[in-house]
Amino acid sequence: MTTKTSHHLLHSLLTCFIYSGFVGLLLSISLAAVILSTSALQAAEQDDLTLNRINQLSALGSSQLVFRQKDGDYVISSQVATDVDIEVSGLLARVKVSQTFINDSDQWQEGIYVFPLPETAAVDHLAMKIGERFIDGEIQEKKQAQKTYQQAKMAGKRASLLEQQRPNMFTSSVANIAPHDEITIVIEYQQTLQHENGEFSLRYPMVVAPRYIPGKPIMMDNETVSFSGTGWASNTEQVIDASFITPPVTTQEINPITMTIKLAAGFPIATVNSSYHQVDQQPLSDDIIQISLANPEITNRDFELVWQAQASTSPRAALFKQHFNGDEYALLMLTPPSQQSNEIAARELVFVIDTSGSMDGTSIKQAKQALLYGLQQLRPQDSFNIIRFSHDVEQLFPTAMAADSEQLSIAKRFVASLDAGGGTEMLPALALALKNQQDSSRLRQVVFLTDGSVGNEDALFSEIKQNLGNSRLFTVGIGSAPNSHFMNRAARFGRGTHSYIGDLAEVTDKMQALFNKLSHPVITDIKVETAGKEQLEVWPQVIPDLYQDQPLLVVLRASESLPAEITIKGETATTQWQQTVALTNGAPSSAVATLWARQKIDGLMDNYRTQGHPQQIKQQITHLALQHHLVSKFTSLVAVDKTPVRPQQESLQSKAIATNKPAGWAMKTLPQTATPAMMNMLFGLLMLVLGLISRRRLG
């Protein structure tokens, strides 16, 4: 063998060895990536949290307190115990929520707890209870509140911070909980009640359902960079605060809740029912009832209380007034007379059903049964279509088809075949449902059945606002813990209504009520007018359409005095409707100004989202929230004990509290983004390896 040949052979062996090592390294990286990508999902499937220490938040399953360690792991707290005290007065409710954070470890801890509140809650009070002392919270601009909290935390002082992540989702952070000690945080808010079809209802959400997070991961922007979220999802281009709205979830039964409601309806009550929980009732007087949970409950499904007035005593109008900071405020509820017509226009109904993984279990059964009921209500002159979505979108017919026996049979077989699984790519389904609006002679109605477990609500609202056209959107919240923020706001943008189905036994009644609305004329283009010179600011500024037996609810502010009366006008299918309402009387209430401010903040936030986040609107919202002591996207409540308690030599661990898995959920893994980032990486690595091999052969 010649020296040249020997050198050539040695060079070939060396090259082969380098390429083999490089390919092996790539394959090892790929295999490690696959293992890492699946480890979180495997951890999320664990039903028994036997260890007190975890390294993945996705190994948990609901609202639970966890403490973050220096090494990046998390120590699980036993639980957060919650007590809720509600006082109902007519149309208004004042709610006090006491959360007791328990530190059963041997270290000083910081607890982070993500929890839900009603979508319309006006949160205006925070107090920190330490022993027998209460330390009241102060309202501050959000970044300043975070700075105040961080400084107190580092100084070893007890501190609490309450922040809004969504209108119905909040984060409570509590710093410097001593070993084997506890701190109670008291949050207060007020809200208006739901009133429809002669029924009044109060809904208290108990669990944050895991949200599907679409989009590619990104670095935190300026709004969130000062605080790092403790959720199981990374912030993405579509959900920039994903790490703040995805609390860990556990299948253990933790976080017990007790609740007491003092119900002063203002009229004789015929019936009081709790939709999903066992309650005890005790009459306190002729028109006041005390209701309480029969036993401490696990926070895994929303609470709903429904009551009806005795025959002929249900109020058709109510007025509450308040004088605040030199201004006059009024809250008006008015139920217009029924505008029924015997003639029902031909309709095009588009049913959209969520078949994603979060719907697995009882939710998909409820949704399918509701959809089948809707199909049964179609008449021969109607047309219809069905859209199914999860990680992909499927439309039953290319266009809406006549509701004859043949097409309905096809539709029923299609519904029977539906199963739940995959991600929740809601935006393409919503866009498809709002397309094909050529037939303007038909009343076009979109019925959207979903649990709303998504994090990109703003993109969905924008799609509805831009492309609603002549459609009307009706949302039906499915399951034990639907996303009320999405349900309520989507229906408002869609000029429709929202309803909830939390149990299979409710499907027929709830869908019957919905189709009564769909079948009868509405009052549209509603305006509030005054004959005087008073400057009246009404919220909401764009009053939604009203459907059968649905009340009008508005809040008013006048800079000096309210007018003696206002006139409310609207259009029905056949005529113009108007009604004059006197504002001279009305029950006094200390809640009206706060509710007015909450409504205005909601309206300004809609403008903020749809107009590209202008600084001017942000400043308006911040000023209004500070003036009325309200938590908002840009303001937070912070409470600080002035005396340091943690010795500086003692380290502080941080822990996120897990939430319970919603009742009825069969999905074992948390909803992940549909972005195929891992698959793309593996594909890219494979292409790189093949390219290197090809280059070697060509060489």
BELKA-V73728 format. One record per pair of residues at least 12 apart in sequence whose C-alpha atoms are under 6 Angstrom apart, sorted by the first residue. I is the first residue (numbers start at 1). J is the second residue. If there is no record, write none. Layout:
i->I j->J
i->I j->J
//
This chain:
i->40 j->58
i->41 j->669
i->43 j->59
i->44 j->58
i->44 j->59
i->44 j->669
i->45 j->668
i->45 j->669
i->47 j->251
i->52 j->75
i->52 j->76
i->53 j->74
i->53 j->75
i->54 j->73
i->54 j->74
i->55 j->73
i->55 j->74
i->57 j->232
i->57 j->248
i->58 j->232
i->58 j->248
i->60 j->248
i->60 j->249
i->60 j->250
i->61 j->248
i->61 j->249
i->61 j->250
i->61 j->251
i->61 j->661
i->62 j->248
i->62 j->249
i->62 j->250
i->62 j->658
i->62 j->659
i->62 j->660
i->62 j->661
i->63 j->657
i->63 j->658
i->63 j->659
i->63 j->660
i->64 j->657
i->64 j->658
i->64 j->659
i->65 j->77
i->65 j->111
i->65 j->113
i->65 j->656
i->65 j->657
i->65 j->658
i->66 j->655
i->66 j->656
i->66 j->657
i->67 j->111
i->67 j->653
i->67 j->654
i->67 j->655
i->67 j->656
i->68 j->653
i->68 j->654
i->68 j->655
i->69 j->653
i->69 j->654
i->79 j->254
i->79 j->255
i->80 j->100
i->80 j->101
i->80 j->255
i->81 j->99
i->81 j->100
i->81 j->255
i->81 j->256
i->82 j->98
i->82 j->99
i->82 j->257
i->83 j->97
i->83 j->98
i->83 j->257
i->83 j->258
i->83 j->259
i->84 j->96
i->84 j->97
i->84 j->259
i->85 j->259
i->85 j->260
i->86 j->261
i->87 j->261
i->87 j->262
i->88 j->263
i->88 j->264
i->89 j->264
i->89 j->265
i->90 j->265
i->90 j->266
i->91 j->192
i->91 j->193
i->92 j->191
i->92 j->192
i->93 j->190
i->93 j->191
i->94 j->190
i->95 j->188
i->95 j->189
i->95 j->190
i->96 j->187
i->96 j->188
i->97 j->186
i->97 j->187
i->98 j->185
i->98 j->186
i->99 j->184
i->99 j->185
i->100 j->183
i->100 j->184
i->101 j->182
i->101 j->183
i->102 j->182
i->103 j->179
i->103 j->180
i->103 j->181
i->103 j->182
i->104 j->180
i->105 j->179
i->106 j->179
i->107 j->179
i->108 j->176
i->108 j->177
i->108 j->178
i->108 j->179
i->108 j->652
i->109 j->176
i->109 j->177
i->109 j->652
i->109 j->653
i->109 j->654
i->110 j->174
i->110 j->175
i->110 j->176
i->110 j->653
i->110 j->654
i->110 j->655
i->111 j->173
i->111 j->174
i->111 j->654
i->111 j->655
i->111 j->656
i->112 j->172
i->112 j->173
i->112 j->655
i->112 j->656
i->112 j->657
i->113 j->171
i->113 j->172
i->113 j->656
i->113 j->657
i->114 j->170
i->114 j->171
i->115 j->169
i->115 j->170
i->115 j->208
i->116 j->168
i->116 j->169
i->116 j->205
i->116 j->208
i->117 j->168
i->117 j->205
i->118 j->168
i->119 j->167
i->119 j->168
i->119 j->485
i->121 j->189
i->121 j->190
i->121 j->191
i->122 j->189
i->122 j->190
i->122 j->598
i->123 j->188
i->123 j->189
i->123 j->630
i->123 j->631
i->124 j->189
i->124 j->629
i->124 j->630
i->125 j->187
i->125 j->188
i->126 j->186
i->126 j->187
i->127 j->185
i->127 j->186
i->128 j->185
i->129 j->184
i->130 j->183
i->136 j->639
i->137 j->637
i->137 j->638
i->137 j->639
i->138 j->637
i->138 j->638
i->139 j->629
i->139 j->636
i->139 j->637
i->140 j->635
i->140 j->636
i->141 j->635
i->142 j->634
i->142 j->635
i->142 j->636
i->145 j->638
i->153 j->175
i->156 j->644
i->156 j->645
i->156 j->646
i->157 j->641
i->157 j->644
i->157 j->645
i->158 j->175
i->158 j->176
i->158 j->641
i->159 j->174
i->159 j->175
i->159 j->639
i->159 j->640
i->160 j->173
i->160 j->174
i->160 j->638
i->160 j->639
i->161 j->173
i->161 j->637
i->161 j->638
i->162 j->636
i->162 j->637
i->163 j->636
i->164 j->632
i->164 j->633
i->168 j->485
i->196 j->549
i->196 j->550
i->197 j->549
i->199 j->307
i->199 j->308
i->200 j->306
i->200 j->307
i->201 j->305
i->201 j->306
i->202 j->304
i->202 j->305
i->203 j->303
i->203 j->304
i->204 j->302
i->204 j->303
i->205 j->302
i->206 j->299
i->206 j->301
i->206 j->302
i->207 j->299
i->207 j->300
i->211 j->453
i->211 j->454
i->211 j->455
i->212 j->424
i->212 j->453
i->212 j->454
i->212 j->671
i->212 j->672
i->213 j->455
i->213 j->673
i->214 j->673
i->214 j->674
i->215 j->236
i->215 j->237
i->215 j->238
i->215 j->675
i->216 j->236
i->216 j->237
i->217 j->234
i->217 j->235
i->217 j->236
i->218 j->235
i->218 j->236
i->229 j->243
i->229 j->244
i->230 j->243
i->231 j->243
i->231 j->244
i->231 j->246
i->231 j->247
i->232 j->246
i->239 j->456
i->247 j->658
i->248 j->658
i->249 j->658
i->249 j->659
i->249 j->660
i->249 j->661
i->250 j->660
i->251 j->661
i->256 j->296
i->256 j->297
i->256 j->298
i->257 j->296
i->257 j->297
i->258 j->296
i->259 j->292
i->259 j->293
i->260 j->291
i->260 j->292
i->261 j->290
i->261 j->291
i->262 j->290
i->263 j->288
i->263 j->289
i->264 j->288
i->268 j->287
i->268 j->309
i->268 j->310
i->269 j->308
i->269 j->309
i->269 j->310
i->270 j->308
i->270 j->309
i->270 j->310
i->271 j->307
i->271 j->308
i->272 j->306
i->272 j->307
i->273 j->305
i->273 j->306
i->274 j->304
i->274 j->305
i->275 j->304
i->278 j->294
i->279 j->292
i->279 j->293
i->279 j->294
i->280 j->292
i->280 j->294
i->300 j->660
i->300 j->662
i->300 j->663
i->301 j->480
i->301 j->481
i->301 j->662
i->301 j->663
i->302 j->481
i->316 j->334
i->316 j->335
i->317 j->333
i->317 j->334
i->318 j->332
i->318 j->333
i->319 j->331
i->319 j->332
i->319 j->586
i->320 j->586
i->320 j->587
i->320 j->588
i->321 j->588
i->321 j->589
i->322 j->588
i->322 j->589
i->327 j->558
i->327 j->559
i->327 j->560
i->328 j->557
i->328 j->558
i->328 j->561
i->329 j->556
i->329 j->557
i->329 j->593
i->330 j->555
i->330 j->556
i->331 j->555
i->332 j->553
i->332 j->554
i->333 j->552
i->333 j->553
i->334 j->551
i->334 j->552
i->335 j->551
i->340 j->520
i->346 j->381
i->346 j->382
i->346 j->442
i->347 j->382
i->347 j->442
i->347 j->443
i->347 j->444
i->348 j->382
i->348 j->383
i->348 j->384
i->348 j->444
i->349 j->384
i->349 j->445
i->349 j->446
i->350 j->384
i->350 j->385
i->350 j->386
i->350 j->446
i->351 j->386
i->351 j->446
i->351 j->447
i->352 j->386
i->352 j->387
i->352 j->388
i->352 j->448
i->353 j->388
i->353 j->449
i->354 j->389
i->354 j->450
i->355 j->389
i->355 j->390
i->355 j->420
i->356 j->390
i->356 j->420
i->356 j->421
i->356 j->422
i->356 j->423
i->356 j->424
i->357 j->420
i->357 j->421
i->357 j->422
i->357 j->667
i->359 j->420
i->360 j->420
i->360 j->666
i->360 j->667
i->361 j->664
i->361 j->665
i->361 j->666
i->362 j->664
i->363 j->478
i->363 j->479
i->366 j->504
i->370 j->507
i->380 j->403
i->380 j->404
i->382 j->403
i->383 j->400
i->383 j->401
i->383 j->402
i->383 j->403
i->384 j->400
i->384 j->401
i->385 j->400
i->390 j->422
i->390 j->423
i->390 j->424
i->390 j->425
i->391 j->422
i->391 j->423
i->391 j->424
i->391 j->425
i->393 j->429
i->427 j->460
i->444 j->471
i->445 j->471
i->445 j->472
i->446 j->473
i->447 j->474
i->448 j->475
i->448 j->476
i->449 j->476
i->450 j->477
i->450 j->478
i->451 j->477
i->451 j->478
i->451 j->482
i->452 j->482
i->452 j->483
i->465 j->493
i->472 j->494
i->472 j->495
i->472 j->496
i->473 j->491
i->473 j->494
i->473 j->496
i->474 j->491
i->474 j->496
i->474 j->497
i->474 j->498
i->475 j->487
i->475 j->491
i->475 j->498
i->476 j->498
i->476 j->499
i->476 j->500
i->477 j->500
i->478 j->501
i->479 j->502
i->480 j->502
i->480 j->663
i->495 j->544
i->495 j->545
i->517 j->547
i->517 j->548
i->521 j->573
i->522 j->546
i->522 j->547
i->522 j->572
i->523 j->545
i->523 j->546
i->523 j->570
i->523 j->571
i->523 j->572
i->524 j->545
i->524 j->570
i->524 j->571
i->525 j->570
i->526 j->543
i->526 j->569
i->526 j->570
i->527 j->568
i->527 j->569
i->528 j->567
i->528 j->568
i->529 j->566
i->529 j->567
i->530 j->566
i->535 j->558
i->536 j->557
i->536 j->558
i->537 j->556
i->537 j->557
i->538 j->555
i->538 j->556
i->539 j->554
i->539 j->555
i->555 j->596
i->564 j->582
i->564 j->583
i->564 j->584
i->565 j->581
i->565 j->582
i->565 j->583
i->566 j->580
i->566 j->581
i->567 j->579
i->567 j->580
i->601 j->621
i->622 j->634
//
